[in-house]
Amino acid sequence: MDKSKEFENNFNHAVQISERKTVLITGVKKLENFDSKEFFLESIMGFILIKGEELELLKLDTFQGTLSIKGKVNSLNYLEAGGKKANKESMLSKLFK
């Protein structure tokens, strides 16, 4: 069995947002990048982009596949298959503005 498929079978995916102040996500494969305004991660259900203000990483457990974030959450979006490439392009365009 492919290791990525085995990983996906071992985790459930859930997103819990409490009062727009804390986010708990399960089924996380990889945290691609983050800063105080954006978190970009890969979950078993696809790529997720979280935007907000004063975002901080509380906990990342790659063994359990969980991620905790605190700060003001403004949006959480699942990206389609091309999302990773599109996000990199948008980050580059931000740098050269």
TORGUBA-828360 format. One record per atom (N, C-alpha, C, O, CB): chain; y, x, z; atom name. Coordinates in nm, 3 decimals. Glycine has a CB too. Example, Ala and Ser with C-alpha at 12.3 -4.5 7.8 and 13.67 -1.06 7.14 Angstrom:
<recs>
REC  unit        y        x        z  site
REC     A   -0.569    1.319    0.780     N
REC     A   -0.450    1.230    0.780    CA
REC     A   -0.330    1.320    0.780     C
REC     A   -0.332    1.424    0.846     O
REC     A   -0.447    1.131    0.905    CB
REC     A   -0.225    1.285    0.708     N
REC     A   -0.106    1.367    0.714    CA
REC     A    0.003    1.290    0.787     C
REC     A    0.114    1.341    0.804     O
REC     A   -0.060    1.408    0.572    CB
</recs>
This chain:
<recs>
REC  unit        y        x        z  site
REC     A   -0.119    0.085    0.000     N
REC     A    0.000    0.000    0.000    CA
REC     A    0.124    0.089    0.000     C
REC     A    0.129    0.190    0.070     O
REC     A    0.000   -0.096    0.123    CB
REC     A    0.223    0.051   -0.078     N
REC     A    0.350    0.122   -0.085    CA
REC     A    0.417    0.122    0.052     C
REC     A    0.416    0.019    0.121     O
REC     A    0.443    0.059   -0.193    CB
REC     A    0.475    0.236    0.093     N
REC     A    0.535    0.245    0.226    CA
REC     A    0.652    0.149    0.244     C
REC     A    0.670    0.094    0.352     O
REC     A    0.583    0.386    0.252    CB
REC     A    0.731    0.127    0.139     N
REC     A    0.843    0.034    0.151    CA
REC     A    0.794   -0.109    0.171     C
REC     A    0.853   -0.185    0.247     O
REC     A    0.933    0.043    0.028    CB
REC     A    0.686   -0.146    0.103     N
REC     A    0.629   -0.280    0.122    CA
REC     A    0.570   -0.293    0.262     C
REC     A    0.582   -0.399    0.325     O
REC     A    0.520   -0.309    0.015    CB
REC     A    0.507   -0.187    0.311     N
REC     A    0.451   -0.189    0.445    CA
REC     A    0.563   -0.206    0.548     C
REC     A    0.547   -0.280    0.644     O
REC     A    0.372   -0.059    0.473    CB
REC     A    0.676   -0.137    0.527     N
REC     A    0.791   -0.148    0.616    CA
REC     A    0.842   -0.292    0.618     C
REC     A    0.869   -0.347    0.725     O
REC     A    0.903   -0.053    0.571    CB
REC     A    0.856   -0.353    0.501     N
REC     A    0.907   -0.490    0.491    CA
REC     A    0.815   -0.589    0.562     C
REC     A    0.863   -0.686    0.620     O
REC     A    0.924   -0.529    0.345    CB
REC     A    0.685   -0.566    0.556     N
REC     A    0.591   -0.658    0.619    CA
REC     A    0.593   -0.649    0.770     C
REC     A    0.551   -0.743    0.838     O
REC     A    0.453   -0.631    0.570    CB
REC     A    0.642   -0.539    0.826     N
REC     A    0.643   -0.519    0.971    CA
REC     A    0.767   -0.576    1.038     C
REC     A    0.771   -0.582    1.161     O
REC     A    0.631   -0.374    1.002    CB
REC     A    0.868   -0.617    0.963     N
REC     A    0.992   -0.663    1.022    CA
REC     A    1.030   -0.801    0.970     C
REC     A    1.004   -0.836    0.855     O
REC     A    1.104   -0.564    0.994    CB
REC     A    1.092   -0.878    1.057     N
REC     A    1.158   -1.002    1.018    CA
REC     A    1.304   -0.970    0.999     C
REC     A    1.355   -0.872    1.054     O
REC     A    1.137   -1.116    1.124    CB
REC     A    1.372   -1.051    0.921     N
REC     A    1.515   -1.029    0.899    CA
REC     A    1.591   -1.144    0.963     C
REC     A    1.560   -1.261    0.941     O
REC     A    1.548   -1.018    0.747    CB
REC     A    1.690   -1.108    1.044     N
REC     A    1.778   -1.208    1.105    CA
REC     A    1.915   -1.146    1.124     C
REC     A    1.929   -1.025    1.143     O
REC     A    1.720   -1.258    1.240    CB
REC     A    2.017   -1.232    1.119     N
REC     A    2.154   -1.190    1.145    CA
REC     A    2.208   -1.283    1.252     C
REC     A    2.204   -1.405    1.238     O
REC     A    2.243   -1.193    1.016    CB
REC     A    2.260   -1.223    1.358     N
REC     A    2.318   -1.302    1.467    CA
REC     A    2.461   -1.251    1.489     C
REC     A    2.483   -1.134    1.518     O
REC     A    2.233   -1.291    1.599    CB
REC     A    2.558   -1.343    1.475     N
REC     A    2.698   -1.308    1.499    CA
REC     A    2.745   -1.392    1.617     C
REC     A    2.733   -1.514    1.617     O
REC     A    2.788   -1.334    1.371    CB
REC     A    2.798   -1.325    1.719     N
REC     A    2.846   -1.394    1.838    CA
REC     A    2.998   -1.382    1.847     C
REC     A    3.052   -1.273    1.864     O
REC     A    2.781   -1.336    1.966    CB
REC     A    3.064   -1.496    1.835     N
REC     A    3.209   -1.509    1.849    CA
REC     A    3.287   -1.411    1.763     C
REC     A    3.396   -1.368    1.802     O
REC     A    3.246   -1.490    1.992    CB
REC     A    3.234   -1.375    1.647     N
REC     A    3.296   -1.280    1.554    CA
REC     A    3.322   -1.145    1.618     C
REC     A    3.401   -1.066    1.565     O
REC     A    3.425   -1.337    1.501    CB
REC     A    3.258   -1.116    1.732     N
REC     A    3.282   -0.991    1.803    CA
REC     A    3.163   -0.896    1.799     C
REC     A    3.180   -0.775    1.806     O
REC     A    3.318   -1.019    1.946    CB
REC     A    3.043   -0.950    1.789     N
REC     A    2.924   -0.866    1.786    CA
REC     A    2.828   -0.917    1.679     C
REC     A    2.817   -1.037    1.654     O
REC     A    2.854   -0.862    1.924    CB
REC     A    2.759   -0.823    1.616     N
REC     A    2.661   -0.856    1.512    CA
REC     A    2.532   -0.784    1.547     C
REC     A    2.533   -0.665    1.578     O
REC     A    2.712   -0.816    1.368    CB
REC     A    2.422   -0.856    1.541     N
REC     A    2.289   -0.798    1.559    CA
REC     A    2.209   -0.832    1.434     C
REC     A    2.194   -0.949    1.399     O
REC     A    2.218   -0.851    1.690    CB
REC     A    2.158   -0.730    1.367     N
REC     A    2.081   -0.749    1.245    CA
REC     A    1.945   -0.686    1.263     C
REC     A    1.934   -0.571    1.306     O
REC     A    2.155   -0.690    1.121    CB
REC     A    1.840   -0.761    1.231     N
REC     A    1.704   -0.707    1.232    CA
REC     A    1.654   -0.696    1.088     C
REC     A    1.707   -0.762    0.999     O
REC     A    1.609   -0.796    1.318    CB
REC     A    1.553   -0.614    1.067     N
REC     A    1.501   -0.593    0.933    CA
REC     A    1.585   -0.494    0.854     C
REC     A    1.590   -0.501    0.731     O
REC     A    1.493   -0.724    0.859    CB
REC     A    1.651   -0.402    0.923     N
REC     A    1.737   -0.303    0.859    CA
REC     A    1.652   -0.185    0.813     C
REC     A    1.575   -0.128    0.890     O
REC     A    1.850   -0.255    0.956    CB
REC     A    1.667   -0.149    0.686     N
REC     A    1.597   -0.032    0.631    CA
REC     A    1.680    0.094    0.648     C
REC     A    1.630    0.198    0.690     O
REC     A    1.564   -0.055    0.483    CB
REC     A    1.809    0.083    0.614     N
REC     A    1.893    0.202    0.611    CA
REC     A    2.040    0.165    0.621     C
REC     A    2.085    0.069    0.558     O
REC     A    1.867    0.283    0.483    CB
REC     A    2.114    0.240    0.701     N
REC     A    2.259    0.226    0.707    CA
REC     A    2.316    0.325    0.606     C
REC     A    2.312    0.446    0.628     O
REC     A    2.314    0.252    0.852    CB
REC     A    2.369    0.274    0.496     N
REC     A    2.418    0.359    0.387    CA
REC     A    2.545    0.432    0.427     C
REC     A    2.551    0.555    0.418     O
REC     A    2.443    0.276    0.262    CB
REC     A    2.647    0.359    0.471     N
REC     A    2.771    0.420    0.521    CA
REC     A    2.849    0.317    0.601     C
REC     A    2.824    0.197    0.593     O
REC     A    2.857    0.475    0.404    CB
REC     A    2.944    0.367    0.680     N
REC     A    3.025    0.277    0.761    CA
REC     A    3.153    0.346    0.803     C
REC     A    3.162    0.469    0.807     O
REC     A    2.946    0.229    0.884    CB
REC     A    3.252    0.263    0.835     N
REC     A    3.375    0.309    0.898    CA
REC     A    3.429    0.193    0.980     C
REC     A    3.357    0.095    1.003     O
REC     A    3.481    0.358    0.790    CB
REC     A    3.552    0.201    1.025     N
REC     A    3.605    0.098    1.114    CA
REC     A    3.635   -0.034    1.043     C
REC     A    3.666   -0.134    1.107     O
REC     A    3.731    0.147    1.180    CB
REC     A    3.626   -0.034    0.907     N
REC     A    3.655   -0.155    0.832    CA
REC     A    3.536   -0.211    0.756     C
REC     A    3.535   -0.329    0.721     O
REC     A    3.766   -0.129    0.736    CB
REC     A    3.434   -0.129    0.729     N
REC     A    3.319   -0.174    0.650    CA
REC     A    3.190   -0.108    0.697     C
REC     A    3.187    0.008    0.736     O
REC     A    3.341   -0.143    0.503    CB
REC     A    3.083   -0.187    0.691     N
REC     A    2.947   -0.136    0.710    CA
REC     A    2.868   -0.176    0.586     C
REC     A    2.873   -0.292    0.545     O
REC     A    2.880   -0.192    0.842    CB
REC     A    2.796   -0.082    0.527     N
REC     A    2.715   -0.108    0.410    CA
REC     A    2.573   -0.065    0.443     C
REC     A    2.548    0.052    0.471     O
REC     A    2.770   -0.033    0.283    CB
REC     A    2.479   -0.160    0.439     N
REC     A    2.343   -0.130    0.479    CA
REC     A    2.242   -0.197    0.388     C
REC     A    2.273   -0.291    0.315     O
REC     A    2.319   -0.174    0.622    CB
REC     A    2.120   -0.144    0.395     N
REC     A    2.009   -0.203    0.320    CA
REC     A    1.916   -0.269    0.420     C
REC     A    1.872   -0.207    0.517     O
REC     A    1.934   -0.096    0.234    CB
REC     A    1.886   -0.396    0.395     N
REC     A    1.790   -0.469    0.477    CA
REC     A    1.669   -0.503    0.390     C
REC     A    1.668   -0.477    0.270     O
REC     A    1.854   -0.599    0.537    CB
REC     A    1.568   -0.560    0.452     N
REC     A    1.450   -0.599    0.375    CA
REC     A    1.479   -0.715    0.280     C
REC     A    1.400   -0.744    0.191     O
REC     A    1.337   -0.639    0.469    CB
REC     A    1.594   -0.780    0.298     N
REC     A    1.635   -0.890    0.211    CA
REC     A    1.744   -0.849    0.112     C
REC     A    1.798   -0.934    0.042     O
REC     A    1.683   -1.007    0.295    CB
REC     A    1.776   -0.721    0.106     N
REC     A    1.876   -0.673    0.012    CA
REC     A    1.990   -0.601    0.082     C
REC     A    1.987   -0.582    0.204     O
REC     A    1.930   -0.788   -0.069    CB
REC     A    2.089   -0.563    0.005     N
REC     A    2.205   -0.491    0.059    CA
REC     A    2.301   -0.589    0.123     C
REC     A    2.318   -0.702    0.076     O
REC     A    2.276   -0.410   -0.052    CB
REC     A    2.365   -0.545    0.232     N
REC     A    2.460   -0.627    0.306    CA
REC     A    2.589   -0.547    0.324     C
REC     A    2.586   -0.429    0.358     O
REC     A    2.402   -0.671    0.445    CB
REC     A    2.702   -0.613    0.300     N
REC     A    2.833   -0.554    0.322    CA
REC     A    2.904   -0.636    0.429     C
REC     A    2.925   -0.757    0.413     O
REC     A    2.916   -0.548    0.190    CB
REC     A    2.940   -0.570    0.538     N
REC     A    3.012   -0.635    0.648    CA
REC     A    3.152   -0.578    0.651     C
REC     A    3.171   -0.456    0.654     O
REC     A    2.939   -0.614    0.787    CB
REC     A    3.252   -0.666    0.650     N
REC     A    3.391   -0.623    0.657    CA
REC     A    3.455   -0.678    0.783     C
REC     A    3.421   -0.788    0.828     O
REC     A    3.471   -0.668    0.531    CB
REC     A    3.547   -0.601    0.838     N
REC     A    3.614   -0.645    0.958    CA
REC     A    3.720   -0.547    1.002     C
REC     A    3.772   -0.468    0.923     O
REC     A    3.515   -0.665    1.068    CB
REC     A    3.753   -0.554    1.131     N
REC     A    3.855   -0.469    1.190    CA
REC     A    3.799   -0.405    1.315     C
REC     A    3.730   -0.470    1.393     O
REC     A    3.984   -0.549    1.222    CB
REC     A    3.830   -0.277    1.334     N
REC     A    3.786   -0.201    1.452    CA
REC     A    3.635   -0.212    1.473     C
REC     A    3.589   -0.227    1.586     O
REC     A    3.859   -0.250    1.576    CB
REC     A    3.559   -0.203    1.365     N
REC     A    3.414   -0.212    1.374    CA
REC     A    3.358   -0.081    1.430     C
REC     A    3.403    0.028    1.394     O
REC     A    3.351   -0.242    1.234    CB
REC     A    3.261   -0.093    1.519     N
REC     A    3.197    0.022    1.580    CA
REC     A    3.046    0.003    1.581     C
REC     A    2.996   -0.107    1.601     O
REC     A    3.249    0.045    1.723    CB
REC     A    2.976    0.111    1.559     N
REC     A    2.829    0.111    1.566    CA
REC     A    2.789    0.118    1.713     C
REC     A    2.819    0.216    1.781     O
REC     A    2.768    0.230    1.485    CB
REC     A    2.720    0.015    1.762     N
REC     A    2.671    0.017    1.899    CA
REC     A    2.532    0.080    1.906     C
REC     A    2.506    0.164    1.992     O
REC     A    2.667   -0.124    1.955    CB
REC     A    2.444    0.038    1.814     N
REC     A    2.307    0.087    1.818    CA
REC     A    2.243    0.077    1.680     C
REC     A    2.256   -0.024    1.611     O
REC     A    2.224    0.009    1.922    CB
REC     A    2.175    0.182    1.642     N
REC     A    2.094    0.181    1.520    CA
REC     A    1.957    0.232    1.559     C
REC     A    1.942    0.348    1.599     O
REC     A    2.159    0.268    1.406    CB
REC     A    1.858    0.147    1.546     N
REC     A    1.719    0.185    1.578    CA
REC     A    1.638    0.172    1.449     C
REC     A    1.597    0.063    1.411     O
REC     A    1.659    0.095    1.693    CB
REC     A    1.615    0.286    1.384     N
REC     A    1.542    0.283    1.257    CA
REC     A    1.394    0.255    1.278     C
REC     A    1.327    0.205    1.187     O
REC     A    1.560    0.415    1.182    CB
REC     A    1.342    0.285    1.395     N
REC     A    1.201    0.257    1.423    CA
REC     A    1.178    0.106    1.435     C
REC     A    1.080    0.054    1.381     O
REC     A    1.158    0.327    1.553    CB
REC     A    1.269    0.036    1.504     N
REC     A    1.259   -0.109    1.520    CA
REC     A    1.324   -0.185    1.405     C
REC     A    1.295   -0.302    1.382     O
REC     A    1.324   -0.152    1.652    CB
REC     A    1.414   -0.117    1.332     N
REC     A    1.484   -0.182    1.221    CA
REC     A    1.597   -0.271    1.268     C
REC     A    1.621   -0.377    1.209     O
REC     A    1.387   -0.262    1.140    CB
REC     A    1.668   -0.230    1.375     N
REC     A    1.777   -0.312    1.427    CA
REC     A    1.909   -0.236    1.422     C
REC     A    1.914   -0.113    1.429     O
REC     A    1.747   -0.356    1.571    CB
REC     A    2.016   -0.313    1.410     N
REC     A    2.151   -0.258    1.404    CA
REC     A    2.242   -0.349    1.484     C
REC     A    2.237   -0.471    1.470     O
REC     A    2.202   -0.243    1.257    CB
REC     A    2.326   -0.290    1.570     N
REC     A    2.426   -0.365    1.648    CA
REC     A    2.564   -0.310    1.618     C
REC     A    2.585   -0.189    1.616     O
REC     A    2.395   -0.358    1.800    CB
REC     A    2.657   -0.401    1.595     N
REC     A    2.795   -0.365    1.562    CA
REC     A    2.887   -0.449    1.650     C
REC     A    2.859   -0.565    1.678     O
REC     A    2.826   -0.388    1.410    CB
REC     A    2.999   -0.387    1.694     N
REC     A    3.101   -0.465    1.763    CA
REC     A    3.234   -0.448    1.692     C
REC     A    3.255   -0.348    1.623     O
REC     A    3.112   -0.424    1.912    CB
REC     A    3.322   -0.544    1.708     N
REC     A    3.452   -0.545    1.644    CA
REC     A    3.477   -0.684    1.588     C
REC     A    3.394   -0.772    1.604     O
REC     A    3.462   -0.438    1.534    CB
REC     A    3.590   -0.704    1.523     N
REC     A    3.622   -0.834    1.464    CA
REC     A    3.558   -0.843    1.326     C
REC     A    3.592   -0.765    1.237     O
REC     A    3.776   -0.856    1.456    CB
REC     A    3.467   -0.937    1.307     N
REC     A    3.396   -0.956    1.180    CA
REC     A    3.472   -1.056    1.095     C
REC     A    3.495   -1.169    1.136     O
REC     A    3.249   -1.003    1.204    CB
REC     A    3.510   -1.012    0.974     N
REC     A    3.580   -1.100    0.881    CA
REC     A    3.487   -1.157    0.774     C
REC     A    3.507   -1.270    0.729     O
REC     A    3.693   -1.026    0.814    CB
REC     A    3.386   -1.079    0.734     N
REC     A    3.293   -1.131    0.634    CA
REC     A    3.161   -1.055    0.638     C
REC     A    3.155   -0.939    0.681     O
REC     A    3.354   -1.122    0.494    CB
REC     A    3.056   -1.122    0.593     N
REC     A    2.923   -1.063    0.578    CA
REC     A    2.869   -1.116    0.447     C
REC     A    2.854   -1.237    0.430     O
REC     A    2.828   -1.097    0.701    CB
REC     A    2.840   -1.025    0.353     N
REC     A    2.794   -1.065    0.220    CA
REC     A    2.666   -0.994    0.183     C
REC     A    2.651   -0.874    0.205     O
REC     A    2.901   -1.038    0.116    CB
REC     A    2.573   -1.070    0.127     N
REC     A    2.455   -1.011    0.065    CA
REC     A    2.492   -0.978   -0.079     C
REC     A    2.552   -1.060   -0.148     O
REC     A    2.330   -1.107    0.073    CB
REC     A    2.455   -0.858   -0.123     N
REC     A    2.487   -0.815   -0.258    CA
REC     A    2.364   -0.827   -0.345     C
REC     A    2.252   -0.807   -0.299     O
REC     A    2.541   -0.672   -0.259    CB
REC     A    2.387   -0.858   -0.471     N
REC     A    2.277   -0.868   -0.567    CA
REC     A    2.223   -0.730   -0.598     C
REC     A    2.273   -0.630   -0.544     O
REC     A    2.323   -0.939   -0.696    CB
REC     A    2.124   -0.721   -0.682     N
REC     A    2.052   -0.597   -0.711    CA
REC     A    2.144   -0.481   -0.747     C
REC     A    2.116   -0.368   -0.707     O
REC     A    1.955   -0.620   -0.822    CB
REC     A    2.250   -0.504   -0.819     N
REC     A    2.341   -0.396   -0.858    CA
REC     A    2.447   -0.366   -0.754     C
REC     A    2.539   -0.289   -0.781     O
REC     A    2.408   -0.431   -0.987    CB
REC     A    2.436   -0.424   -0.637     N
REC     A    2.539   -0.413   -0.535    CA
REC     A    2.568   -0.273   -0.488     C
REC     A    2.683   -0.239   -0.462     O
REC     A    2.502   -0.494   -0.420    CB
REC     A    2.466   -0.190   -0.477     N
REC     A    2.485   -0.054   -0.427    CA
REC     A    2.574    0.024   -0.523     C
REC     A    2.667    0.092   -0.480     O
REC     A    2.349    0.017   -0.409    CB
REC     A    2.547    0.015   -0.650     N
REC     A    2.626    0.085   -0.749    CA
REC     A    2.768    0.028   -0.753     C
REC     A    2.865    0.104   -0.758     O
REC     A    2.561    0.075   -0.888    CB
REC     A    2.780   -0.102   -0.749     N
REC     A    2.912   -0.165   -0.752    CA
REC     A    2.995   -0.124   -0.632     C
REC     A    3.115   -0.102   -0.645     O
REC     A    2.898   -0.316   -0.758    CB
REC     A    2.932   -0.113   -0.515     N
REC     A    3.006   -0.075   -0.395    CA
REC     A    3.054    0.069   -0.405     C
REC     A    3.166    0.098   -0.364     O
REC     A    2.918   -0.092   -0.271    CB
REC     A    2.973    0.160   -0.459     N
REC     A    3.015    0.299   -0.475    CA
REC     A    3.134    0.306   -0.570     C
REC     A    3.226    0.384   -0.547     O
REC     A    2.898    0.385   -0.528    CB
REC     A    3.133    0.228   -0.676     N
REC     A    3.244    0.228   -0.770    CA
REC     A    3.370    0.178   -0.701     C
REC     A    3.478    0.234   -0.722     O
REC     A    3.212    0.141   -0.892    CB
REC     A    3.360    0.075   -0.620     N
REC     A    3.478    0.023   -0.554    CA
REC     A    3.532    0.124   -0.453     C
REC     A    3.653    0.134   -0.434     O
REC     A    3.447   -0.109   -0.486    CB
REC     A    3.444    0.198   -0.387     N
REC     A    3.489    0.301   -0.293    CA
REC     A    3.562    0.412   -0.367     C
REC     A    3.665    0.460   -0.321     O
REC     A    3.369    0.359   -0.214    CB
REC     A    3.510    0.452   -0.483     N
REC     A    3.577    0.554   -0.563    CA
REC     A    3.712    0.504   -0.611     C
REC     A    3.809    0.580   -0.611     O
REC     A    3.490    0.594   -0.682    CB
REC     A    3.718    0.380   -0.653     N
REC     A    3.846    0.327   -0.701    CA
REC     A    3.948    0.321   -0.588     C
REC     A    4.068    0.336   -0.612     O
REC     A    3.827    0.187   -0.762    CB
REC     A    3.902    0.299   -0.465     N
REC     A    3.994    0.300   -0.350    CA
REC     A    4.051    0.439   -0.327     C
REC     A    4.168    0.453   -0.291     O
REC     A    3.921    0.251   -0.222    CB
REC     A    3.970    0.542   -0.347     N
REC     A    4.014    0.679   -0.326    CA
REC     A    4.121    0.722   -0.426     C
REC     A    4.211    0.799   -0.392     O
REC     A    3.895    0.773   -0.334    CB
REC     A    4.112    0.673   -0.549     N
REC     A    4.202    0.718   -0.653    CA
REC     A    4.318    0.623   -0.680     C
REC     A    4.382    0.634   -0.785     O
REC     A    4.126    0.738   -0.778    CB
REC     A    4.345    0.532   -0.590     N
REC     A    4.460    0.440   -0.605    CA
REC     A    4.589    0.511   -0.571     C
REC     A    4.696    0.452   -0.578     O
REC     A    4.445    0.315   -0.516    CB
</recs>
